[in-house]
Amino acid sequence: MTLAVVPPQNSEPVFYVVDEHEHPEGASTMLGFWIYLMSDCLIFAMLFATFGVLGGNYAAGPAPKDLFDLPLVAVNTSMLLLSSITYGFAMLAMEKSRVGAMQAWLVITGLFGLAFISIELFEFAHMIHEGATPQRSAFLSSFFTLVGTHGLHVTFGLVWLVTLMVQVARYGLIEANRRRLMCLSMFWHFLDVVWIGVFTFVYLMGMLR
Amino acid sequence: MKTDTHALQPASGEHAEHHAHGSRQSYLIGFGLSVILTAIPFWLVMTGVLDKQVTGLAITVLAAVQIVVHMVYFLHMNTRSESGWTMMALIFTIIMVVIGLTGTLWVMHHLNVNMMPGHDMSTMP
């Protein structure tokens, strides 16, 4: 820092900062979390690519038409979409520092997320019961990997959601909690974006094959 | 210059405005658009009103549009947040995803087609 040349007094203005300025705590968290989400996006892109390559290899086993139940997928999709907007309402309540309303919206978000996971697990259980296990064919291996990874993300999102609700209940809407809630907001909406790809390219395209 | 103005701004307000949450109205617009953009592809596939190729193309386009809607209305993407670095990270990721997806699908599809059992190599030039 002291290496910078300090100009004589009353001369030209300084156009650089000699000492590094203060960064408020957590100032770079949102950008860092966004970059994490982008790396997560790459994971999902490669799982989509794998499914795109292997999705048609049924090994004389069940095909999407035999397994997928589109009305159930539609219900599942609406659960995730509803949880996205209720999380948005929670963020709006947080902006107005209305803790009670925010916690209520977070509970509703969590319930929609739980419904999503439950429906997905029901679907998986149904498929496995019919013999459509991940070992059955390359199509099913890649299907379970892709959809399972998404489901795992949602599950961890739920764990995170409950953790933050406890945090807010104990410490209130302090700056750190607001930041954490905004990170989870990005995570949650990001998972909904990934699900658009899943229901379009796995379920709907699968039915078209 | 850039760092100067950054340092002079009050720390509290600056980062709050970068992460605007949008309004109730913008969330509802995003939700309404998403419902429509989800309902149409499900309806197309479940009723089968169009032939398969057109349906496939239509649902791909609708998915792309819905992803943009989510990005704008739910994730509040814009070119200004974090001095444009979130957008830069997004553009970089999109480039990587496009290279990865098209490359994988292109190479592996041809590998798959040409390595099918019973493929007669004598017909190859």
Interface residues (C-beta under 8 A of the other chain):
Chain A: F15 Y16 V17 H21 E22 P24 A27 M30 L31 W34 I35 M38 C41 L42 A45 M46 F48 A49 T50 G52 V53 L70 P71 V73 A74 T77 S78 L81 S84 I85 G88 F89 M91 L92 M94 E95 M182 M186 H189 F190 D192 V193 I196 G197 F199 T200 F201 L204 M205 M207 L208
Chain B: M1 T3 D4 H6 A7 A11 S12 H15 H18 H19 H21 G22 S23 R24 Y27 L28 G30 F31 S34 V35 T38 P41 F42 V45 M46 K52 T55 G56 I59 T60 L62 A63 Q66 I67 H70 M71 F74 L75 E82 W85 T86 A89 L90 F92 T93 M96 V97 G100 L101 T104 L105 M108 H109 N112
